[in-house]
């Protein structure tokens, strides 16, 4: 995906999500939302360590189609777990951000939340 297309689609995704969740969403907030969605327990107040775990769940889920993670299953508390299949290449912060945005766009498109 070209960088300009990615940025345009990212702005469109953020605009759609902000109508539902309020203004001021950034990459971390969207990752958190995906983590909550993938956990499947609905929204509630999460502890600090649970918020970190939710971000990890989101990243693993988003990078699954890229071959970096594989879904392992749920633990006794209903939290999903993933197995790392491949190490991510060393990426600078901008490259990491672009990869996550592209993965998020793919995620929302596959869920048919974006055209």
FENRA-V782243 format. One record per backbone hydrogen bond with DSSP energy under -0.5 kcal/mol. CO is the residue of the C=O (numbers start at 1). NH is the residue of the N-H. Records with the same first field share a line. If there is no record, write none. Layout:
CO: NH / NH
//
This chain:
2: 6
3: 7
4: 8
5: 9
6: 10
7: 11
8: 12
9: 13
10: 14
11: 15
12: 16
13: 17
14: 18
15: 19
16: 20
17: 20 / 21
18: 22
26: 30
27: 31
28: 32
29: 33
30: 34
31: 35
32: 36
33: 37
34: 38
35: 39
36: 40 / 41
44: 46
47: 51
48: 52
49: 53
50: 54
51: 55
52: 56
53: 57
54: 58
55: 59
56: 60
57: 61
58: 62
59: 63
60: 64
61: 64 / 65
63: 66 / 68 / 69
64: 67
68: 85 / 86
70: 83
73: 81
75: 78
79: 75
81: 72 / 73
83: 70
92: 96
93: 97
94: 98
95: 99
96: 100
97: 101
98: 102
99: 103
100: 104
101: 105
102: 106
103: 107
104: 108
105: 109
106: 110
107: 111
108: 113 / 114
109: 112
//
